[in-house]
Every structure is written in structure tokens, then in C-alpha cells.
Amino acid sequence: MSDEKLVDLRHGYPERQCFRTLQVFECDICKALTNLAWRPFKGVPRVHALCPLAEEKWHYIIREKMEWLGERAHPATYAKALRKEIKKLKKGARKKARNNLAGDPDLTQCRPVVKTGGSLRIFTDPSKFRLF
């Protein structure tokens, strides 16, 4: 059990931009857990969380294939083969997943991560986090 104060998002958001939450966020690609979150702008009533492994190449490949499957029409046999490939890649990714949890989070309050990759950088140390 850690002495770090965790923010309960059911009771509002802190003023600081980067913080640890009581709630846990789960990546839909690799199932890694994190409770590191941030507010994109002061006064915005929403929180973002990023998968701790979003910058890994294999993570990007899986995300890209999932997006490609969802945004284009494919022949049924090709779509089936692509879904099978994504499922196999995800299974391997779960073995590589590393959690980024601090404090004593409530694992029963699990939400999906907002970002599973993209142009955002991962900051595992909140003291080094700068949005701009």
C-alpha cells in the first residue's frame, strides 16, 4: 500500500494536469493497466489516459490493423483472416503487457484508455509531464 493520494474521478478532477486516479484504465489492445491520467486543458471536465505501451512497434501495428479493419469495407474472407490475425497478435501482446499502477487503485473500477497510441508521448513519471 502506497501513501500516494489517488484522485477519485467520481468526485471531480484536481487542478493539476497530471495525476494518479483511484480508477484504473485498461488498454483494449494489450490489456495493460494504468492509473496515470491527465486533463488536456484546465477547466475541461474530462480525463485522458494513455496505454503505457502505446509507443511499442507491435502495439502500433495492432492498432493500425484494427483501424484499417473498422474503417474500410473488405471482402468477407479477407476481413475474417484479418480479424484472426489481430486476435493472434493481441494474444501475443498480452504476454508483453506491463502495468503502470501506483498507489492502491480500485481494480473494480476499470475503464478503457482514451489513447492507445498516436502522436502523444508516454510520460511514466508525472513530475516530468508537460502538456505544452
C-alpha positions in Angstrom: 0.0 0.0 0.0 1.4 3.4 -1.0 1.0 6.7 0.7 0.4 8.5 -2.7 -3.0 10.2 -2.8 -5.2 8.9 -5.6 -7.9 11.0 -7.1 -11.4 9.6 -7.2 -12.9 10.8 -10.6 -16.4 10.3 -9.3 -15.9 13.3 -7.1 -14.4 15.7 -9.6 -11.0 16.5 -11.1 -7.9 18.0 -9.5 -6.4 21.4 -10.6 -3.1 19.9 -11.6 -2.8 18.5 -15.1 -1.2 15.1 -14.4 -2.3 12.8 -11.5 -2.9 9.2 -10.4 -6.5 8.1 -10.1 -8.4 5.6 -8.0 -9.9 4.3 -11.2 -7.9 2.0 -13.5 -7.7 2.3 -17.3 -7.3 -0.8 -19.4 -5.9 -0.8 -23.0 -8.2 -2.7 -25.4 -5.1 -3.8 -27.4 -2.7 -5.3 -24.8 -4.8 -5.2 -21.6 -2.1 -3.2 -19.8 -3.4 -1.2 -16.8 -2.6 2.3 -15.8 -3.9 4.9 -13.3 -1.8 7.8 -14.7 -4.2 10.3 -16.2 -4.2 14.0 -17.2 -6.6 16.8 -18.1 -6.0 18.2 -21.6 -6.8 21.7 -20.6 -7.6 23.5 -17.3 -11.4 23.6 -16.8 -12.1 20.8 -19.2 -14.3 18.2 -17.4 -12.7 15.1 -19.0 -9.6 13.0 -18.3 -7.3 11.2 -20.7 -5.2 8.1 -20.1 -2.6 6.6 -22.4 -1.6 3.0 -22.7 1.9 2.6 -21.1 3.0 0.6 -24.1 1.5 2.8 -26.9 4.9 3.6 -28.4 5.9 0.0 -28.9 6.0 -1.0 -32.6 3.9 -4.1 -32.1 1.3 -2.0 -30.3 1.2 0.4 -33.2 0.9 -2.4 -35.8 -2.1 -4.0 -34.0 -3.8 -0.6 -33.6 -3.3 0.2 -37.3 -4.8 -3.2 -38.4 -7.8 -2.7 -36.1 -8.4 0.8 -37.5 -8.0 -0.4 -41.0 -10.5 -3.3 -40.5 -13.0 -0.8 -39.0 -12.8 2.0 -41.5 -12.9 0.1 -44.8 -15.2 -2.4 -46.5 -13.4 -5.7 -47.1 -14.4 -9.0 -48.8 -15.7 -11.3 -46.1 -12.9 -13.9 -46.4 -10.2 -11.1 -46.1 -12.0 -9.5 -43.1 -12.2 -12.9 -41.4 -8.5 -13.5 -42.0 -7.6 -10.0 -40.7 -9.7 -10.5 -37.5 -7.9 -13.8 -36.9 -4.5 -12.2 -37.4 -5.5 -9.3 -35.0 -6.7 -11.9 -32.4 -3.4 -13.8 -32.7 -1.4 -10.5 -32.4 -3.4 -9.4 -29.4 -2.8 -12.7 -27.6 1.0 -12.3 -28.1 0.7 -8.6 -26.9 -0.9 -9.6 -23.7 2.2 -11.5 -22.8 4.3 -8.4 -23.2 1.9 -6.1 -21.3 3.4 -4.1 -18.4 1.1 -2.3 -16.0 1.8 1.3 -14.8 0.0 1.4 -11.5 0.9 3.4 -8.4 -0.8 3.7 -5.0 -3.6 1.4 -4.1 -6.1 1.7 -7.0 -9.6 0.2 -7.1 -9.3 -2.5 -9.7 -13.1 -3.0 -9.8 -13.5 0.5 -11.4 -11.9 -0.3 -14.8 -12.3 2.0 -17.8 -10.8 1.8 -21.3 -7.9 4.0 -22.1 -8.6 7.1 -24.2 -5.5 6.9 -26.3 -3.9 3.6 -27.4 -1.2 5.4 -29.4 -0.7 8.2 -31.8 1.4 11.4 -31.6 1.2 11.7 -27.8 4.3 10.7 -25.8 4.2 8.5 -22.8 5.2 10.0 -19.5 5.5 7.5 -16.8 7.0 10.0 -14.3 4.3 12.6 -13.5 7.0 15.1 -12.4 8.3 15.2 -16.0 4.9 15.6 -17.6 4.3 18.8 -19.6 1.4 19.1 -21.9 2.9 22.1 -23.9 
